[in-house]
Amino acid sequence: MPQDYYEVLGLRRDAGADEVRSAYRRLAKAQHPDVNRDDPEADLRFKEINEAYEVLGDPEKRKKYDELGANWRQYEQAQQ
């Protein structure tokens, strides 16, 4: 099931670019697999955080995500 990227980063939908960056840095540092060596789920959470930031941190990808929802990537691939 696709994740809600705003939920992954703990953000409101109207969060600004600085808020997105700050949330990403905070969560990436706290959830990094090297910091959580005893947690087998840490790698998965870290990947989810990175994916969410990849989309929400890029204004064009974020706009598509906001317009199309979780299926934005399939739409983007179909346009190629």
HUMO-V699905 format. One line per field, one symbol per residue. burial: 1 if it has 16 or more other C-alpha atoms within 10 Angstrom, else 0. Layout:
burial: ???
This chain:
burial: 00001101100000000001001110110011100000000110110111011011100011011000010100000000
